Amino acid sequence: MIRSLIALSLVAFVASSVVGSALSSAPVAAPPQNSIKEVMKLAHKDGLLKKVVDGEATDAEKQQLLDLYIDMLEGTPEKGEQTEWLMAAGRSVVAAAKVVVGREGAVDELKEATNCKACHDVFK
């Protein structure tokens, strides 16, 4: 009986060690390159969004805006529900992606998705 208990304990220990090491070696997503605050500065305060909306941005600048919005999506807001954040920030990412690929109506969608007050009221 004691041998069975010891054997069972040893099997449980080995199994938990294997599972634990497998989980700890699972790939972890890299943190975003820019915080939400940095995205707001670079995309909005520095005028990149305005340049894209006004049709004055290069393809590289449109791509930069998309990349910044992806960072924003991957960030964590100061307050508010994470699922709501993912929906709100996701709209900006999708709209920016549509601008990058040249979809018709994408600029209007981007304007609507980047309504500052709507996000700030809920997440800042």
KEDREN-376255 format. One record per residue: residue in one letter; chain; x, y, z of N, C-alpha, C in turn; residue number from 1. Coordinates in Angstrom, 3 decimals, padded with zeros to 6 digits. Layout:
N
<kolmi code="A" unit="A" n_px="X" n_py="Y" n_pz="Z" ca_px="X" ca_py="Y" ca_pz="Z" c_px="X" c_py="Y" c_pz="Z" pos="NUM"/>
...
//
This chain:
124
<kolmi code="M" unit="A" n_px="000.828" n_py="-001.192" n_pz="000.000" ca_px="000.000" ca_py="000.000" ca_pz="000.000" c_px="000.871" c_py="001.254" c_pz="000.000" pos="1"/>
<kolmi code="I" unit="A" n_px="001.885" n_py="001.272" n_pz="000.846" ca_px="002.771" ca_py="002.435" ca_pz="000.910" c_px="003.548" c_py="002.567" c_pz="-000.398" pos="2"/>
<kolmi code="R" unit="A" n_px="003.992" n_py="001.436" n_pz="-000.942" ca_px="004.712" ca_py="001.485" ca_pz="-002.229" c_px="003.811" c_py="002.051" c_pz="-003.321" pos="3"/>
<kolmi code="S" unit="A" n_px="002.557" n_py="001.687" n_pz="-003.343" ca_px="001.616" ca_py="002.189" ca_pz="-004.338" c_px="001.414" c_py="003.684" c_pz="-004.184" pos="4"/>
<kolmi code="L" unit="A" n_px="001.319" n_py="004.143" n_pz="-002.958" ca_px="001.140" ca_py="005.559" ca_pz="-002.675" c_px="002.374" c_py="006.354" c_pz="-003.103" pos="5"/>
<kolmi code="I" unit="A" n_px="003.543" n_py="005.806" n_pz="-002.805" ca_px="004.792" ca_py="006.468" ca_pz="-003.200" c_px="004.902" c_py="006.496" c_pz="-004.727" pos="6"/>
<kolmi code="A" unit="A" n_px="004.589" n_py="005.403" n_pz="-005.379" ca_px="004.657" ca_py="005.328" ca_pz="-006.833" c_px="003.668" c_py="006.309" c_pz="-007.472" pos="7"/>
<kolmi code="L" unit="A" n_px="002.460" n_py="006.371" n_pz="-006.934" ca_px="001.456" ca_py="007.288" ca_pz="-007.448" c_px="001.898" c_py="008.739" c_pz="-007.260" pos="8"/>
<kolmi code="S" unit="A" n_px="002.471" n_py="009.041" n_pz="-006.107" ca_px="002.980" ca_py="010.395" ca_pz="-005.838" c_px="004.093" c_py="010.757" c_pz="-006.808" pos="9"/>
<kolmi code="L" unit="A" n_px="004.981" n_py="009.806" n_pz="-007.074" ca_px="006.085" ca_py="010.053" ca_pz="-008.000" c_px="005.565" c_py="010.300" c_pz="-009.412" pos="10"/>
<kolmi code="V" unit="A" n_px="004.585" n_py="009.541" n_pz="-009.848" ca_px="003.996" ca_py="009.722" ca_pz="-011.172" c_px="003.323" c_py="011.094" c_pz="-011.262" pos="11"/>
<kolmi code="A" unit="A" n_px="002.598" n_py="011.460" n_pz="-010.222" ca_px="001.932" ca_py="012.765" ca_pz="-010.213" c_px="002.950" c_py="013.892" c_pz="-010.269" pos="12"/>
<kolmi code="F" unit="A" n_px="004.036" n_py="013.759" n_pz="-009.523" ca_px="005.070" ca_py="014.791" ca_pz="-009.513" c_px="005.711" c_py="014.938" c_pz="-010.886" pos="13"/>
<kolmi code="V" unit="A" n_px="006.063" n_py="013.835" n_pz="-011.505" ca_px="006.694" ca_py="013.866" ca_pz="-012.830" c_px="005.723" c_py="014.450" c_pz="-013.856" pos="14"/>
<kolmi code="A" unit="A" n_px="004.469" n_py="014.033" n_pz="-013.805" ca_px="003.474" ca_py="014.541" ca_pz="-014.758" c_px="003.291" c_py="016.041" c_pz="-014.598" pos="15"/>
<kolmi code="S" unit="A" n_px="003.206" n_py="016.517" n_pz="-013.357" ca_px="003.030" ca_py="017.960" ca_pz="-013.154" c_px="004.274" c_py="018.725" c_pz="-013.591" pos="16"/>
<kolmi code="S" unit="A" n_px="005.453" n_py="018.146" n_pz="-013.418" ca_px="006.691" ca_py="018.803" ca_pz="-013.860" c_px="006.731" c_py="018.921" c_pz="-015.376" pos="17"/>
<kolmi code="V" unit="A" n_px="006.330" n_py="017.865" n_pz="-016.069" ca_px="006.333" ca_py="017.876" ca_pz="-017.534" c_px="005.320" c_py="018.886" c_pz="-018.060" pos="18"/>
<kolmi code="V" unit="A" n_px="004.111" n_py="018.872" n_pz="-017.513" ca_px="003.079" ca_py="019.811" ca_pz="-017.950" c_px="003.506" c_py="021.240" c_pz="-017.630" pos="19"/>
<kolmi code="G" unit="A" n_px="004.035" n_py="021.452" n_pz="-016.444" ca_px="004.489" ca_py="022.793" ca_pz="-016.051" c_px="005.572" c_py="023.322" c_pz="-016.959" pos="20"/>
<kolmi code="S" unit="A" n_px="006.534" n_py="022.485" n_pz="-017.315" ca_px="007.609" ca_py="022.960" ca_pz="-018.186" c_px="007.107" c_py="023.188" c_pz="-019.602" pos="21"/>
<kolmi code="A" unit="A" n_px="006.145" n_py="022.393" n_pz="-020.043" ca_px="005.564" ca_py="022.601" ca_pz="-021.378" c_px="004.825" c_py="023.925" c_pz="-021.428" pos="22"/>
<kolmi code="L" unit="A" n_px="004.087" n_py="024.239" n_pz="-020.382" ca_px="003.344" ca_py="025.497" ca_pz="-020.353" c_px="004.282" c_py="026.691" c_pz="-020.244" pos="23"/>
<kolmi code="S" unit="A" n_px="005.335" n_py="026.552" n_pz="-019.474" ca_px="006.243" ca_py="027.683" ca_pz="-019.303" c_px="007.080" c_py="027.943" c_pz="-020.550" pos="24"/>
<kolmi code="S" unit="A" n_px="007.213" n_py="026.955" n_pz="-021.423" ca_px="007.980" ca_py="027.169" ca_pz="-022.647" c_px="007.096" c_py="027.582" c_pz="-023.818" pos="25"/>
<kolmi code="A" unit="A" n_px="005.788" n_py="027.718" n_pz="-023.565" ca_px="004.885" ca_py="028.170" ca_pz="-024.619" c_px="005.253" c_py="029.601" c_pz="-025.006" pos="26"/>
<kolmi code="P" unit="A" n_px="005.158" n_py="029.933" n_pz="-026.300" ca_px="005.532" ca_py="031.281" ca_pz="-026.718" c_px="004.649" c_py="032.339" c_pz="-026.071" pos="27"/>
<kolmi code="V" unit="A" n_px="005.267" n_py="033.412" n_pz="-025.657" ca_px="004.563" ca_py="034.523" ca_pz="-025.036" c_px="004.614" c_py="035.700" c_pz="-026.005" pos="28"/>
<kolmi code="A" unit="A" n_px="003.472" n_py="036.353" n_pz="-026.187" ca_px="003.418" ca_py="037.494" ca_pz="-027.103" c_px="004.309" c_py="038.613" c_pz="-026.589" pos="29"/>
<kolmi code="A" unit="A" n_px="005.037" n_py="039.219" n_pz="-027.481" ca_px="005.896" ca_py="040.340" ca_pz="-027.105" c_px="005.022" c_py="041.533" c_pz="-026.747" pos="30"/>
<kolmi code="P" unit="A" n_px="005.457" n_py="042.328" n_pz="-025.796" ca_px="004.670" ca_py="043.519" ca_pz="-025.459" c_px="004.677" c_py="044.493" c_pz="-026.637" pos="31"/>
<kolmi code="P" unit="A" n_px="003.685" n_py="045.362" n_pz="-026.709" ca_px="003.662" ca_py="046.333" ca_pz="-027.813" c_px="004.889" c_py="047.238" c_pz="-027.768" pos="32"/>
<kolmi code="Q" unit="A" n_px="005.317" n_py="047.694" n_pz="-028.928" ca_px="006.484" ca_py="048.583" ca_pz="-029.004" c_px="006.188" c_py="049.940" c_pz="-028.379" pos="33"/>
<kolmi code="N" unit="A" n_px="004.957" n_py="050.392" n_pz="-028.483" ca_px="004.564" ca_py="051.705" ca_pz="-027.971" c_px="003.386" c_py="051.548" c_pz="-027.012" pos="34"/>
<kolmi code="S" unit="A" n_px="003.424" n_py="052.296" n_pz="-025.924" ca_px="002.292" ca_py="052.303" ca_pz="-024.997" c_px="001.121" c_py="053.047" c_pz="-025.638" pos="35"/>
<kolmi code="I" unit="A" n_px="-000.041" n_py="052.937" n_pz="-025.036" ca_px="-001.206" ca_py="053.661" ca_pz="-025.549" c_px="-000.915" c_py="055.162" c_pz="-025.556" pos="36"/>
<kolmi code="K" unit="A" n_px="-000.281" n_py="055.643" n_pz="-024.502" ca_px="000.059" ca_py="057.071" ca_pz="-024.406" c_px="001.001" c_py="057.482" c_pz="-025.543" pos="37"/>
<kolmi code="E" unit="A" n_px="001.982" n_py="056.638" n_pz="-025.842" ca_px="002.905" ca_py="056.942" ca_pz="-026.945" c_px="002.189" c_py="056.917" c_pz="-028.295" pos="38"/>
<kolmi code="V" unit="A" n_px="001.251" n_py="055.977" n_pz="-028.456" ca_px="000.467" ca_py="055.913" ca_pz="-029.696" c_px="-000.332" c_py="057.191" c_pz="-029.871" pos="39"/>
<kolmi code="M" unit="A" n_px="-000.966" n_py="057.652" n_pz="-028.805" ca_px="-001.754" ca_py="058.891" ca_pz="-028.879" c_px="-000.876" c_py="060.073" c_pz="-029.294" pos="40"/>
<kolmi code="K" unit="A" n_px="000.320" n_py="060.140" n_pz="-028.746" ca_px="001.229" ca_py="061.231" ca_pz="-029.099" c_px="001.648" c_py="061.125" c_pz="-030.568" pos="41"/>
<kolmi code="L" unit="A" n_px="002.144" n_py="059.968" n_pz="-030.955" ca_px="002.678" ca_py="059.797" ca_pz="-032.310" c_px="001.589" c_py="059.872" c_pz="-033.385" pos="42"/>
<kolmi code="A" unit="A" n_px="000.454" n_py="059.235" n_pz="-033.124" ca_px="-000.598" ca_py="059.168" ca_pz="-034.146" c_px="-001.479" c_py="060.402" c_pz="-034.164" pos="43"/>
<kolmi code="H" unit="A" n_px="-001.799" n_py="060.933" n_pz="-033.000" ca_px="-002.783" ca_py="062.016" ca_pz="-032.940" c_px="-002.142" c_py="063.376" c_pz="-032.700" pos="44"/>
<kolmi code="K" unit="A" n_px="-001.413" n_py="063.544" n_pz="-031.623" ca_px="-000.844" ca_py="064.865" ca_pz="-031.307" c_px="000.181" c_py="065.314" c_pz="-032.334" pos="45"/>
<kolmi code="D" unit="A" n_px="000.980" n_py="064.383" n_pz="-032.847" ca_px="001.999" ca_py="064.747" ca_pz="-033.850" c_px="001.418" c_py="064.872" c_pz="-035.259" pos="46"/>
<kolmi code="G" unit="A" n_px="000.130" n_py="064.530" n_pz="-035.446" ca_px="-000.547" ca_py="064.796" ca_pz="-036.711" c_px="-000.552" c_py="063.696" c_pz="-037.754" pos="47"/>
<kolmi code="L" unit="A" n_px="-000.084" n_py="062.493" n_pz="-037.405" ca_px="-000.064" ca_py="061.423" ca_pz="-038.408" c_px="-001.477" c_py="061.051" c_pz="-038.856" pos="48"/>
<kolmi code="L" unit="A" n_px="-002.400" n_py="060.910" n_pz="-037.926" ca_px="-003.780" ca_py="060.583" ca_pz="-038.292" c_px="-004.355" c_py="061.656" c_pz="-039.209" pos="49"/>
<kolmi code="K" unit="A" n_px="-004.159" n_py="062.908" n_pz="-038.879" ca_px="-004.679" ca_py="064.016" ca_pz="-039.704" c_px="-004.117" c_py="063.936" c_pz="-041.118" pos="50"/>
<kolmi code="K" unit="A" n_px="-002.835" n_py="063.631" n_pz="-041.208" ca_px="-002.190" ca_py="063.516" ca_pz="-042.514" c_px="-002.830" c_py="062.388" c_pz="-043.337" pos="51"/>
<kolmi code="V" unit="A" n_px="-003.119" n_py="061.268" n_pz="-042.688" ca_px="-003.750" ca_py="060.136" ca_pz="-043.381" c_px="-005.167" c_py="060.512" c_pz="-043.800" pos="52"/>
<kolmi code="V" unit="A" n_px="-005.935" n_py="061.102" n_pz="-042.892" ca_px="-007.328" ca_py="061.473" ca_pz="-043.178" c_px="-007.411" c_py="062.529" c_pz="-044.275" pos="53"/>
<kolmi code="D" unit="A" n_px="-006.447" n_py="063.449" n_pz="-044.287" ca_px="-006.443" ca_py="064.507" ca_pz="-045.300" c_px="-005.900" c_py="064.047" c_pz="-046.652" pos="54"/>
<kolmi code="G" unit="A" n_px="-005.460" n_py="062.792" n_pz="-046.742" ca_px="-004.948" ca_py="062.259" ca_pz="-047.994" c_px="-003.539" c_py="062.701" c_pz="-048.336" pos="55"/>
<kolmi code="E" unit="A" n_px="-002.794" n_py="063.167" n_pz="-047.337" ca_px="-001.433" ca_py="063.666" ca_pz="-047.564" c_px="-000.354" c_py="062.674" c_pz="-047.136" pos="56"/>
<kolmi code="A" unit="A" n_px="-000.733" n_py="061.519" n_pz="-046.624" ca_px="000.232" ca_py="060.550" ca_pz="-046.097" c_px="000.792" c_py="059.664" c_pz="-047.200" pos="57"/>
<kolmi code="T" unit="A" n_px="002.038" n_py="059.303" n_pz="-047.035" ca_px="002.651" ca_py="058.319" ca_pz="-047.937" c_px="002.171" c_py="056.927" c_pz="-047.535" pos="58"/>
<kolmi code="D" unit="A" n_px="002.456" n_py="055.955" n_pz="-048.380" ca_px="002.108" ca_py="054.572" ca_pz="-048.042" c_px="002.808" c_py="054.143" c_pz="-046.752" pos="59"/>
<kolmi code="A" unit="A" n_px="004.047" n_py="054.563" n_pz="-046.574" ca_px="004.794" ca_py="054.218" ca_pz="-045.359" c_px="004.147" c_py="054.837" c_pz="-044.121" pos="60"/>
<kolmi code="E" unit="A" n_px="003.641" n_py="056.046" n_pz="-044.247" ca_px="002.975" ca_py="056.696" ca_pz="-043.108" c_px="001.650" c_py="056.018" c_pz="-042.780" pos="61"/>
<kolmi code="K" unit="A" n_px="000.935" n_py="055.575" n_pz="-043.791" ca_px="-000.311" ca_py="054.835" ca_pz="-043.559" c_px="000.002" c_py="053.524" c_pz="-042.824" pos="62"/>
<kolmi code="Q" unit="A" n_px="001.054" n_py="052.869" n_pz="-043.249" ca_px="001.489" ca_py="051.622" ca_pz="-042.605" c_px="001.918" c_py="051.899" c_pz="-041.165" pos="63"/>
<kolmi code="Q" unit="A" n_px="002.595" n_py="053.021" n_pz="-040.940" ca_px="003.024" ca_py="053.396" ca_pz="-039.591" c_px="001.810" c_py="053.594" c_pz="-038.678" pos="64"/>
<kolmi code="L" unit="A" n_px="000.770" n_py="054.246" n_pz="-039.192" ca_px="-000.440" ca_py="054.453" ca_pz="-038.403" c_px="-001.069" c_py="053.105" c_pz="-038.036" pos="65"/>
<kolmi code="L" unit="A" n_px="-001.135" n_py="052.202" n_pz="-038.983" ca_px="-001.674" ca_py="050.866" ca_pz="-038.712" c_px="-000.858" c_py="050.174" c_pz="-037.621" pos="66"/>
<kolmi code="D" unit="A" n_px="000.447" n_py="050.241" n_pz="-037.727" ca_px="001.326" ca_py="049.608" ca_pz="-036.745" c_px="001.113" c_py="050.219" c_pz="-035.353" pos="67"/>
<kolmi code="L" unit="A" n_px="000.964" n_py="051.529" n_pz="-035.295" ca_px="000.707" ca_py="052.193" ca_pz="-034.015" c_px="-000.622" c_py="051.731" c_pz="-033.427" pos="68"/>
<kolmi code="Y" unit="A" n_px="-001.647" n_py="051.612" n_pz="-034.258" ca_px="-002.949" ca_py="051.181" ca_pz="-033.759" c_px="-002.923" c_py="049.720" c_pz="-033.309" pos="69"/>
<kolmi code="I" unit="A" n_px="-002.090" n_py="048.911" n_pz="-033.925" ca_px="-001.925" ca_py="047.530" ca_pz="-033.443" c_px="-001.304" c_py="047.556" c_pz="-032.052" pos="70"/>
<kolmi code="D" unit="A" n_px="-000.289" n_py="048.408" n_pz="-031.837" ca_px="000.282" ca_py="048.572" ca_pz="-030.498" c_px="-000.795" c_py="049.006" c_pz="-029.508" pos="71"/>
<kolmi code="M" unit="A" n_px="-001.634" n_py="049.941" n_pz="-029.926" ca_px="-002.701" ca_py="050.427" ca_pz="-029.058" c_px="-003.639" c_py="049.278" c_pz="-028.681" pos="72"/>
<kolmi code="L" unit="A" n_px="-004.004" n_py="048.485" n_pz="-029.644" ca_px="-004.890" ca_py="047.348" ca_pz="-029.415" c_px="-004.279" c_py="046.371" c_pz="-028.413" pos="73"/>
<kolmi code="E" unit="A" n_px="-002.982" n_py="046.167" n_pz="-028.496" ca_px="-002.298" ca_py="045.214" ca_pz="-027.620" c_px="-002.048" c_py="045.770" c_pz="-026.217" pos="74"/>
<kolmi code="G" unit="A" n_px="-002.279" n_py="047.065" n_pz="-026.028" ca_px="-002.070" ca_py="047.687" ca_pz="-024.731" c_px="-003.252" c_py="047.473" c_pz="-023.800" pos="75"/>
<kolmi code="T" unit="A" n_px="-003.079" n_py="047.944" n_pz="-022.581" ca_px="-004.135" ca_py="047.857" ca_pz="-021.572" c_px="-004.534" c_py="049.269" c_pz="-021.183" pos="76"/>
<kolmi code="P" unit="A" n_px="-005.812" n_py="049.615" n_pz="-021.326" ca_px="-006.247" ca_py="050.965" ca_pz="-020.993" c_px="-006.213" c_py="051.216" c_pz="-019.482" pos="77"/>
<kolmi code="E" unit="A" n_px="-006.224" n_py="052.506" n_pz="-019.107" ca_px="-006.177" ca_py="052.892" ca_pz="-017.695" c_px="-007.403" c_py="052.392" c_pz="-016.934" pos="78"/>
<kolmi code="K" unit="A" n_px="-008.551" n_py="052.396" n_pz="-017.588" ca_px="-009.778" ca_py="051.914" ca_pz="-016.953" c_px="-010.673" c_py="051.313" c_pz="-018.023" pos="79"/>
<kolmi code="G" unit="A" n_px="-011.784" n_py="050.737" n_pz="-017.597" ca_px="-012.720" ca_py="050.141" ca_pz="-018.546" c_px="-012.474" c_py="048.652" c_pz="-018.718" pos="80"/>
<kolmi code="E" unit="A" n_px="-013.425" n_py="047.995" n_pz="-019.356" ca_px="-013.367" ca_py="046.553" ca_pz="-019.592" c_px="-012.459" c_py="046.232" c_pz="-020.781" pos="81"/>
<kolmi code="Q" unit="A" n_px="-011.629" n_py="045.214" n_pz="-020.631" ca_px="-010.695" ca_py="044.821" ca_pz="-021.691" c_px="-011.435" c_py="044.411" c_pz="-022.961" pos="82"/>
<kolmi code="T" unit="A" n_px="-012.561" n_py="043.717" n_pz="-022.830" ca_px="-013.292" ca_py="043.289" ca_pz="-024.028" c_px="-013.841" c_py="044.494" c_pz="-024.795" pos="83"/>
<kolmi code="E" unit="A" n_px="-014.313" n_py="045.502" n_pz="-024.068" ca_px="-014.781" ca_py="046.721" ca_pz="-024.734" c_px="-013.616" c_py="047.439" c_pz="-025.408" pos="84"/>
<kolmi code="W" unit="A" n_px="-012.461" n_py="047.424" n_pz="-024.744" ca_px="-011.262" ca_py="048.041" ca_pz="-025.311" c_px="-010.887" c_py="047.361" c_pz="-026.617" pos="85"/>
<kolmi code="L" unit="A" n_px="-010.913" n_py="046.048" n_pz="-026.626" ca_px="-010.543" ca_py="045.309" ca_pz="-027.834" c_px="-011.482" c_py="045.640" c_pz="-028.985" pos="86"/>
<kolmi code="M" unit="A" n_px="-012.755" n_py="045.823" n_pz="-028.692" ca_px="-013.714" ca_py="046.185" ca_pz="-029.743" c_px="-013.432" c_py="047.603" c_pz="-030.260" pos="87"/>
<kolmi code="A" unit="A" n_px="-013.233" n_py="048.552" n_pz="-029.343" ca_px="-013.025" ca_py="049.944" ca_pz="-029.742" c_px="-011.702" c_py="050.105" c_pz="-030.490" pos="88"/>
<kolmi code="A" unit="A" n_px="-010.632" n_py="049.591" n_pz="-029.917" ca_px="-009.321" ca_py="049.713" ca_pz="-030.559" c_px="-009.269" c_py="048.892" c_pz="-031.843" pos="89"/>
<kolmi code="G" unit="A" n_px="-009.980" n_py="047.770" n_pz="-031.850" ca_px="-010.025" ca_py="046.926" ca_pz="-033.044" c_px="-010.639" c_py="047.636" c_pz="-034.234" pos="90"/>
<kolmi code="R" unit="A" n_px="-011.643" n_py="048.481" n_pz="-033.970" ca_px="-012.241" ca_py="049.255" ca_pz="-035.074" c_px="-011.207" c_py="050.178" c_pz="-035.711" pos="91"/>
<kolmi code="S" unit="A" n_px="-010.342" n_py="050.770" n_pz="-034.892" ca_px="-009.286" ca_py="051.645" ca_pz="-035.426" c_px="-008.281" c_py="050.851" c_pz="-036.254" pos="92"/>
<kolmi code="V" unit="A" n_px="-007.936" n_py="049.667" n_pz="-035.775" ca_px="-006.984" ca_py="048.818" ca_pz="-036.502" c_px="-007.559" c_py="048.413" c_pz="-037.851" pos="93"/>
<kolmi code="V" unit="A" n_px="-008.791" n_py="047.964" n_pz="-037.853" ca_px="-009.423" ca_py="047.520" ca_pz="-039.109" c_px="-009.545" c_py="048.690" c_pz="-040.080" pos="94"/>
<kolmi code="A" unit="A" n_px="-009.972" n_py="049.842" n_pz="-039.567" ca_px="-010.122" ca_py="051.012" ca_pz="-040.447" c_px="-008.768" c_py="051.428" c_pz="-041.028" pos="95"/>
<kolmi code="A" unit="A" n_px="-007.725" n_py="051.426" n_pz="-040.206" ca_px="-006.390" ca_py="051.784" ca_pz="-040.700" c_px="-005.899" c_py="050.765" c_pz="-041.729" pos="96"/>
<kolmi code="A" unit="A" n_px="-006.189" n_py="049.508" n_pz="-041.496" ca_px="-005.794" ca_py="048.468" ca_pz="-042.455" c_px="-006.506" c_py="048.668" c_pz="-043.791" pos="97"/>
<kolmi code="K" unit="A" n_px="-007.762" n_py="049.046" n_pz="-043.739" ca_px="-008.511" ca_py="049.305" ca_pz="-044.974" c_px="-007.927" c_py="050.499" c_pz="-045.730" pos="98"/>
<kolmi code="V" unit="A" n_px="-007.445" n_py="051.500" n_pz="-044.997" ca_px="-006.783" ca_py="052.636" ca_pz="-045.653" c_px="-005.506" c_py="052.151" c_pz="-046.337" pos="99"/>
<kolmi code="V" unit="A" n_px="-004.738" n_py="051.320" n_pz="-045.642" ca_px="-003.473" ca_py="050.817" ca_pz="-046.196" c_px="-003.706" c_py="050.072" c_pz="-047.506" pos="100"/>
<kolmi code="V" unit="A" n_px="-004.759" n_py="049.268" n_pz="-047.575" ca_px="-005.006" ca_py="048.490" ca_pz="-048.802" c_px="-005.868" c_py="049.228" c_pz="-049.810" pos="101"/>
<kolmi code="G" unit="A" n_px="-006.293" n_py="050.445" n_pz="-049.477" ca_px="-006.997" ca_py="051.280" ca_pz="-050.434" c_px="-008.471" c_py="050.985" c_pz="-050.612" pos="102"/>
<kolmi code="R" unit="A" n_px="-009.142" n_py="050.488" n_pz="-049.600" ca_px="-010.578" ca_py="050.213" ca_pz="-049.694" c_px="-011.378" c_py="051.505" c_pz="-049.797" pos="103"/>
<kolmi code="E" unit="A" n_px="-012.395" n_py="051.479" n_pz="-050.604" ca_px="-013.280" ca_py="052.624" ca_pz="-050.755" c_px="-014.015" c_py="052.889" c_pz="-049.436" pos="104"/>
<kolmi code="G" unit="A" n_px="-014.095" n_py="054.146" n_pz="-049.036" ca_px="-014.772" ca_py="054.528" ca_pz="-047.804" c_px="-013.945" c_py="054.327" c_pz="-046.547" pos="105"/>
<kolmi code="A" unit="A" n_px="-012.713" n_py="053.886" n_pz="-046.707" ca_px="-011.873" ca_py="053.579" ca_pz="-045.543" c_px="-011.530" c_py="054.814" c_pz="-044.716" pos="106"/>
<kolmi code="V" unit="A" n_px="-011.311" n_py="055.941" n_pz="-045.369" ca_px="-010.958" ca_py="057.156" ca_pz="-044.637" c_px="-012.120" c_py="057.596" c_pz="-043.749" pos="107"/>
<kolmi code="D" unit="A" n_px="-013.331" n_py="057.532" n_pz="-044.262" ca_px="-014.495" ca_py="057.884" ca_pz="-043.444" c_px="-014.642" c_py="056.925" c_pz="-042.266" pos="108"/>
<kolmi code="E" unit="A" n_px="-014.396" n_py="055.654" n_pz="-042.501" ca_px="-014.451" ca_py="054.662" ca_pz="-041.432" c_px="-013.371" c_py="054.954" c_pz="-040.382" pos="109"/>
<kolmi code="L" unit="A" n_px="-012.194" n_py="055.366" n_pz="-040.843" ca_px="-011.110" ca_py="055.710" ca_pz="-039.925" c_px="-011.482" c_py="056.918" c_pz="-039.070" pos="110"/>
<kolmi code="K" unit="A" n_px="-012.081" n_py="057.917" n_pz="-039.687" ca_px="-012.519" ca_py="059.101" ca_pz="-038.930" c_px="-013.491" c_py="058.700" c_pz="-037.824" pos="111"/>
<kolmi code="E" unit="A" n_px="-014.445" n_py="057.866" n_pz="-038.175" ca_px="-015.452" ca_py="057.438" ca_pz="-037.206" c_px="-014.834" c_py="056.574" c_pz="-036.098" pos="112"/>
<kolmi code="A" unit="A" n_px="-013.905" n_py="055.703" n_pz="-036.466" ca_px="-013.293" ca_py="054.785" ca_pz="-035.498" c_px="-012.352" c_py="055.497" c_pz="-034.529" pos="113"/>
<kolmi code="T" unit="A" n_px="-011.870" n_py="056.659" n_pz="-034.916" ca_px="-010.885" ca_py="057.362" ca_pz="-034.081" c_px="-011.499" c_py="058.567" c_pz="-033.380" pos="114"/>
<kolmi code="N" unit="A" n_px="-012.734" n_py="058.452" n_pz="-032.959" ca_px="-013.413" ca_py="059.486" ca_pz="-032.193" c_px="-012.790" c_py="059.518" c_pz="-030.799" pos="115"/>
<kolmi code="C" unit="A" n_px="-011.952" n_py="060.509" n_pz="-030.545" ca_px="-011.185" ca_py="060.571" ca_pz="-029.296" c_px="-012.070" c_py="060.578" c_pz="-028.056" pos="116"/>
<kolmi code="K" unit="A" n_px="-013.078" n_py="061.416" n_pz="-028.052" ca_px="-013.918" ca_py="061.568" ca_pz="-026.864" c_px="-014.613" c_py="060.257" c_pz="-026.494" pos="117"/>
<kolmi code="A" unit="A" n_px="-015.067" n_py="059.516" n_pz="-027.478" ca_px="-015.765" ca_py="058.260" ca_pz="-027.199" c_px="-014.867" c_py="057.294" c_pz="-026.429" pos="118"/>
<kolmi code="C" unit="A" n_px="-013.617" n_py="057.200" n_pz="-026.811" ca_px="-012.680" ca_py="056.299" ca_pz="-026.107" c_px="-012.240" c_py="056.884" c_pz="-024.774" pos="119"/>
<kolmi code="H" unit="A" n_px="-011.916" n_py="058.150" n_pz="-024.756" ca_px="-011.400" ca_py="058.767" ca_pz="-023.527" c_px="-012.427" c_py="058.718" c_pz="-022.401" pos="120"/>
<kolmi code="D" unit="A" n_px="-013.699" n_py="058.895" n_pz="-022.726" ca_px="-014.739" ca_py="058.845" ca_pz="-021.696" c_px="-014.778" c_py="057.485" c_pz="-020.995" pos="121"/>
<kolmi code="V" unit="A" n_px="-014.519" n_py="056.444" n_pz="-021.740" ca_px="-014.642" ca_py="055.095" ca_pz="-021.199" c_px="-013.319" c_py="054.536" c_pz="-020.664" pos="122"/>
<kolmi code="F" unit="A" n_px="-012.215" n_py="054.827" n_pz="-021.341" ca_px="-010.958" ca_py="054.132" ca_pz="-021.037" c_px="-009.857" c_py="054.969" c_pz="-020.395" pos="123"/>
<kolmi code="K" unit="A" n_px="-010.045" n_py="056.272" n_pz="-020.283" ca_px="-008.969" ca_py="057.092" ca_pz="-019.724" c_px="-009.403" c_py="057.754" c_pz="-018.441" pos="124"/>
//
